[in-house]
Amino acid sequence: PLRRQRQMCIETATWLPDGYTELYYDNTDNTTFVAYSNDAGQMISFSYSSATDETSWFIDRNSTIVTQVEVNGMAADLFESTDSNNANAIIWSNADNTTFYISGFVSSHDIIQIAESIHAQK
């Protein structure tokens, strides 16, 4: 499952769409990246960073519809792609200013469900 480690605490997504398994994991300084894929080669990526001043993610805003949504009570931007070559994505920050980014060729509903399933575990 999706996870993030911070001060003896791991935040994990308790839900992923059926068939997705971890393909790649990298933790560098204050940023973590996890890639998931399914048998069809479709990808979901999960990134987060506690160094928000040093983090940037690229989203093609010319082919997206941006909607304000909430993830566990926090404001989030949902980017729904109008181009089948671009993934849907969501970006939000939590109370401790960690910024999260999830993207994938799955429905906007699934992107939100993954985001809302991220919870701290000790």
Secondary structure, 3 states (H helix, E strand, C coil): CCEEEECCEEEEECCCCCCCEEEEEEEECCEEEEEEECCCCCEEEEEEECCHHHCCCCCCHHHEEEEEEEECCEEEEEEEECCCCCCEEEEEECCCCCEEEEEECCCHHHHHHHHHCEEEEC
